[in-house]
């Protein structure tokens, strides 16, 4: 498997960054029917990252572990995993090495940050 390339999108914490997500296009992800708008990213599929993520109705994301933790804020819809159901307005912080297998039943929009701890 080829090594991931680091491309340091908005990682310089000494710089102010303003992103108008309404003007951004959606990018694909590792999962069908799950799109994202990267706001901050260390590499394509690992490391520190902050994104807006859109799940289409019935979409799921493969089970995965979060080295250095994960935070999710549900903006719209309902985010679901084996630990619970999280409606819009819910903030979730999962610790280092946490594992989950998320899915949705309806279109759902979340803000997600990984690699924070």
RAVENWO-V977302 format. One record per helix or strand of 3 or more residues. SS is the DSSP state (~ for helix, > for strand). FROM is the first residue (numbers start at 1). LEN is the number of residues. If there is no record, write none. Layout:
SS FROM LEN
SS FROM LEN
This chain:
> 6 4
~ 21 3
> 34 10
> 49 7
> 64 3
> 70 7
> 78 4
> 84 4
> 91 4
> 98 3
> 108 7
